[in-house]
Amino acid sequence: MTTRTASRTPSDTATRFATGLLALALGGFLIFGAGFASADQLHDTAHDARHAMGLPCH
């Protein structure tokens, strides 16, 4: 029977940290982008997204 031990390398930790930081930045951008956008822009974006997915609207 063999036993494996898992160890994290510094590059693995740095990659995970960078990925988390990127996700946080992207999420913040989306939240603030939607928060400061006008209602017409949000409607048009949702409308275009529905058409892109092939879903009916109106």
N, C-alpha and C positions, 0 to 999 in steps of 0.2 A: 504494500500500500504506500502510495506516495503522498506527501503533504505539500501543498503550495502555500506560500506566504505572499500576501499582497503588500507591496510597498509603493508609495507614491514618490515619484521623482519630482524635482523642483520644476521641471518643464511642464509636467502634468498639472501641478498646482497653479502655475502661471497661466496655463491655457484655460483652466476652469475659471480663474479670476477674470481674465480678459473676456471670456464668453459671458460671464455674469454682468460685467460692466457694460458690455455692448448691449445686452438685453435690457438693462436698466436705462441706458441712454435712449434706445429705440422706444421703449415704453413711455418714457417721459416726453419724448418728441411727439408721439401719437396722442397722448393725453392733452398736452398743452396745445397741440395743433388743432385738435377738435374743440378745445375750450375757447380758443380765440377765433375760430372760423365762424362766418355768418351762417344763419340757418339755411339760406339758399345754397351755399357752397356744400354744406353737409348733405342736403337733400340730393343735389346733383351727383355727389360722389356715391351715395348709396344707390341712386337710380342707375348710374353707370356700372356699378359693381353687380347689381342684379342682372343687367343685360349681359355682362361679361360671363356670368355663370349660366346663362341660358334660362333664367327664371322669368316668368311673366310679371309684369307690373301694370298698374293702372287698369 
